[in-house]
Amino acid sequence: MALMLLFPTLVGAAPPAPVGKLVFEDDFSDPNKSKLENNIGAQDYSRGFHAPGVYHLKDVKPGETHWSILPNQSYANGTVEIDAYDNSDSFTGDVAQGLLFRAQDATHFYAVLIDPRTGKYTVRKLNGAGKWTDLIAPKASTLIKKLSDINHLRIDAVDDSFTIYLNGESLDSFSDAAYKKGGVGLIASNVDANGMHMHFDNLKIYSSDATAAGSSNVAGTPKPGTLPNTGDSSAIAAPWLVLCGLALLLFGLKLRRTHT
């Protein structure tokens, strides 16, 4: 009987204080603060800022998933939270939106997705272009607010353990050791809807990292490191620069020997 009385207090427990200190926050009223891509008129899908101070991912085609990652932001342990809601004209079809984190580059990260139409959530891992796996398969939850209501999503990351909170209550948790630190971003997925329009607001990032470097918009707090170049073309180009330098050095030595 005592266990039955205790159980409701464990499920849906209120979140503790965020992990670490506040290092970045953005209400998306100033496009220059986060430096997220601002391309409202893009032909593939619309992403950017607009009144009343939101960032949106809009007109993502059915069967596609797209995301925007904050540049020069990288964290290991900490808390990320966001307000997200469905601002579509029609709520026909399935869509989802959420946060991505520990991004190594544009194709290696974790993502928590909330579907405000079916009331389900999932945690996915991207390990290369198109290589998705479910760390938590789609689950229904009564914590998810439907349609245009605002969902407040929070993710706590401590080493290889992750805890998800939604609307002030504990939602789920998972573990994975692939990505130790990385960037933060916004993500939206369209299953079979037309004219999807997902809004994001009030992003906050906390960090408990002991050492960091990079940009921060909160005075007196640890600064995040830059986003790694794993898989980026710049990382591939570096060895060629080294080889070119060696070739020039050898050529110069050959000329010197010829003249002497």
C-alpha positions as CSV (number, residue, x, y, z in Angstrom):
1,M,0.0,0.0,0.0
2,A,2.9,2.3,0.9
3,L,4.5,1.7,-2.5
4,M,1.2,2.4,-4.3
5,L,1.0,5.7,-2.5
6,L,4.6,6.6,-3.3
7,F,4.4,5.7,-7.0
8,P,2.4,8.7,-8.2
9,T,5.0,11.1,-6.7
10,L,7.7,9.4,-8.8
11,V,6.0,9.5,-12.1
12,G,5.7,13.0,-13.5
13,A,7.9,14.5,-10.8
14,A,8.7,18.2,-11.1
15,P,12.2,18.9,-12.4
16,P,15.1,19.9,-10.2
17,A,17.1,23.1,-10.8
18,P,18.8,23.3,-14.2
19,V,22.2,21.7,-14.6
20,G,24.8,24.4,-14.4
21,K,24.6,28.2,-14.9
22,L,22.7,30.0,-17.5
23,V,25.1,30.8,-20.4
24,F,22.7,31.6,-23.3
25,E,19.2,32.8,-23.7
26,D,17.2,34.1,-26.7
27,D,13.6,35.1,-27.1
28,F,14.3,35.4,-30.9
29,S,13.3,39.1,-31.1
30,D,16.9,39.8,-32.4
31,P,18.0,37.7,-35.3
32,N,21.7,38.6,-34.6
33,K,21.8,37.1,-31.1
34,S,21.7,33.4,-31.9
35,K,22.9,33.7,-35.5
36,L,20.6,31.0,-36.6
37,E,20.0,30.8,-40.3
38,N,17.4,33.5,-41.4
39,N,16.0,32.5,-44.7
40,I,12.2,33.1,-44.6
41,G,11.9,33.0,-48.4
42,A,13.8,29.8,-49.1
43,Q,12.3,27.6,-51.8
44,D,13.0,24.2,-50.1
45,Y,11.5,25.2,-46.7
46,S,11.2,28.5,-44.7
47,R,13.4,29.0,-41.6
48,G,13.9,32.3,-39.8
49,F,12.6,35.0,-37.5
50,H,9.4,37.0,-37.4
51,A,7.0,38.8,-35.1
52,P,6.1,38.5,-32.3
53,G,9.6,37.3,-31.7
54,V,9.7,33.6,-32.7
55,Y,11.9,31.4,-34.9
56,H,10.0,29.1,-37.3
57,L,10.5,26.0,-39.4
58,K,7.8,26.2,-42.0
59,D,6.6,24.4,-45.1
60,V,8.8,21.4,-44.5
61,K,7.6,18.9,-47.1
62,P,5.9,15.6,-46.2
63,G,8.4,12.9,-45.4
64,E,11.2,15.4,-44.6
65,T,12.9,16.6,-41.4
66,H,14.9,19.8,-41.2
67,W,16.8,21.6,-38.5
68,S,18.8,24.8,-37.6
69,I,21.9,24.6,-35.4
70,L,23.3,27.5,-33.4
71,P,26.8,28.2,-34.6
72,N,29.7,28.5,-32.2
73,Q,27.8,26.8,-29.3
74,S,29.0,23.4,-27.9
75,Y,28.3,21.9,-24.5
76,A,28.8,18.6,-22.6
77,N,26.8,18.7,-19.4
78,G,23.9,21.1,-18.9
79,T,20.2,21.9,-19.5
80,V,18.5,23.1,-22.7
81,E,14.9,24.3,-22.7
82,I,12.5,25.8,-25.3
83,D,8.9,26.8,-25.8
84,A,7.4,25.2,-29.0
85,Y,4.0,25.1,-30.6
86,D,2.2,24.3,-33.8
87,N,1.2,27.5,-35.6
88,S,-0.1,25.8,-38.7
89,D,-3.4,26.9,-40.4
90,S,-4.6,23.3,-40.5
91,F,-3.9,20.4,-38.1
92,T,-4.4,17.6,-40.5
93,G,-1.6,15.1,-40.7
94,D,1.3,14.3,-38.4
95,V,4.1,16.6,-37.5
96,A,6.7,16.9,-34.8
97,Q,9.1,19.5,-33.4
98,G,11.7,19.7,-30.7
99,L,15.4,20.2,-29.7
100,L,18.5,18.6,-31.0
101,F,21.7,18.5,-28.9
102,R,25.2,17.2,-28.6
103,A,25.5,17.9,-32.4
104,Q,28.9,17.0,-33.8
105,D,28.0,18.5,-37.1
106,A,24.8,18.7,-39.3
107,T,24.4,14.9,-39.4
108,H,25.5,13.6,-36.0
109,F,23.3,14.5,-33.0
110,Y,20.5,13.5,-30.6
111,A,16.9,14.9,-31.0
112,V,13.8,14.9,-28.8
113,L,10.6,15.3,-30.9
114,I,7.1,16.1,-29.7
115,D,4.1,15.5,-31.9
116,P,1.3,18.0,-30.8
117,R,-1.3,16.3,-33.0
118,T,-1.0,12.6,-31.9
119,G,0.3,13.4,-28.4
120,K,3.4,11.2,-28.9
121,Y,7.1,11.8,-28.4
122,T,10.3,10.1,-29.5
123,V,14.1,10.4,-29.0
124,R,16.1,9.9,-32.2
125,K,19.8,9.6,-33.0
126,L,21.3,10.7,-36.3
127,N,24.6,8.9,-37.0
128,G,25.3,10.1,-40.5
129,A,23.1,11.4,-43.4
130,G,19.8,9.5,-43.3
131,K,21.0,7.1,-40.6
132,W,18.3,7.5,-37.9
133,T,17.8,5.2,-35.0
134,D,15.2,5.4,-32.2
135,L,16.6,5.6,-28.7
136,I,13.1,5.9,-27.4
137,A,10.4,4.7,-29.8
138,P,7.3,6.8,-30.3
139,K,5.3,6.9,-27.0
140,A,2.0,8.6,-26.0
141,S,2.0,11.0,-23.1
142,T,-0.8,13.0,-21.5
143,L,1.9,15.7,-20.7
144,I,1.9,16.8,-24.3
145,K,-0.3,19.8,-25.0
146,K,-2.2,19.5,-28.3
147,L,-2.3,21.6,-31.4
148,S,-1.5,25.3,-30.9
149,D,-0.9,25.0,-27.1
150,I,2.7,25.8,-26.0
151,N,4.8,22.8,-24.9
152,H,7.8,23.7,-22.7
153,L,10.5,21.1,-23.4
154,R,13.6,20.6,-21.3
155,I,16.5,18.2,-21.6
156,D,19.1,17.6,-18.9
157,A,22.5,16.1,-20.0
158,V,24.9,14.6,-17.5
159,D,27.7,12.6,-19.0
160,D,26.0,9.7,-20.9
161,S,22.6,10.1,-19.1
162,F,19.7,12.3,-20.3
163,T,16.5,13.3,-18.6
164,I,13.5,14.8,-20.5
165,Y,11.0,17.1,-18.9
166,L,7.8,18.4,-20.5
167,N,5.6,21.2,-19.2
168,G,7.2,21.1,-15.7
169,E,7.0,17.3,-15.2
170,S,9.3,14.4,-15.8
171,L,8.7,12.7,-19.2
172,D,11.4,10.1,-19.8
173,S,15.1,9.3,-19.7
174,F,17.7,7.5,-21.8
175,S,21.4,6.8,-22.0
176,D,23.9,6.8,-24.9
177,A,27.6,7.3,-25.0
178,A,28.2,8.2,-28.7
179,Y,28.3,12.0,-28.4
180,K,30.1,13.5,-25.4
181,K,29.4,17.2,-26.2
182,G,28.1,19.3,-29.1
183,G,25.8,21.9,-30.4
184,V,22.2,22.8,-29.8
185,G,19.5,23.4,-32.4
186,L,15.8,23.4,-33.4
187,I,14.2,20.6,-35.4
188,A,10.9,19.9,-37.1
189,S,9.6,16.8,-38.9
190,N,6.7,16.4,-41.3
191,V,5.1,13.0,-41.7
192,D,2.2,13.7,-44.0
193,A,0.9,17.2,-43.4
194,N,0.5,20.2,-45.7
195,G,1.6,23.7,-44.8
196,M,3.2,22.9,-41.4
197,H,4.4,26.0,-39.5
198,M,6.2,25.3,-36.2
199,H,7.2,28.1,-33.8
200,F,10.0,28.2,-31.2
201,D,10.6,30.7,-28.5
202,N,12.4,31.4,-25.2
203,L,15.5,29.2,-25.7
204,K,17.7,28.8,-22.6
205,I,21.0,26.9,-22.3
206,Y,22.7,26.1,-19.0
207,S,26.1,24.6,-18.7
208,S,28.1,23.0,-15.9
209,D,31.2,22.5,-18.1
210,A,34.4,23.4,-16.1
211,T,36.3,24.6,-19.1
212,A,34.9,26.2,-22.2
213,A,35.6,28.7,-24.9
214,G,33.4,30.5,-27.4
215,S,30.5,33.0,-27.3
216,S,28.1,33.7,-24.6
217,N,25.4,36.4,-24.1
218,V,25.2,36.1,-20.3
219,A,27.8,38.0,-18.4
220,G,30.0,36.3,-15.8
221,T,29.1,32.8,-16.9
222,P,31.1,29.9,-18.5
223,K,31.4,30.3,-22.2
224,P,30.5,27.4,-24.6
225,G,33.1,25.9,-26.9
226,T,32.8,26.1,-30.7
227,L,30.9,23.4,-32.6
228,P,33.3,20.7,-33.7
229,N,34.1,20.2,-37.4
230,T,33.6,16.4,-37.4
231,G,32.5,15.4,-40.9
232,D,32.9,19.0,-42.2
233,S,34.7,19.8,-45.4
234,S,37.2,21.9,-43.6
235,A,38.4,18.9,-41.7
236,I,38.9,17.0,-44.9
237,A,40.8,19.9,-46.5
238,A,43.4,20.2,-43.7
239,P,45.5,17.1,-44.7
240,W,45.8,18.4,-48.3
241,L,47.1,21.7,-47.0
242,V,49.8,19.8,-45.1
243,L,50.8,17.8,-48.2
244,C,51.0,20.9,-50.3
245,G,53.2,22.5,-47.7
246,L,55.6,19.5,-47.7
247,A,55.7,19.4,-51.5
248,L,56.7,23.1,-51.6
249,L,59.4,22.5,-49.0
250,L,60.9,19.5,-50.9
251,F,60.8,21.5,-54.2
252,G,62.6,24.4,-52.5
253,L,65.3,22.0,-51.2
254,K,65.8,20.5,-54.7
255,L,66.3,24.0,-56.2
256,R,68.8,24.9,-53.5
257,R,70.8,21.7,-54.2
258,T,70.7,22.4,-57.9
259,H,72.1,25.9,-57.5
260,T,74.9,24.8,-55.1
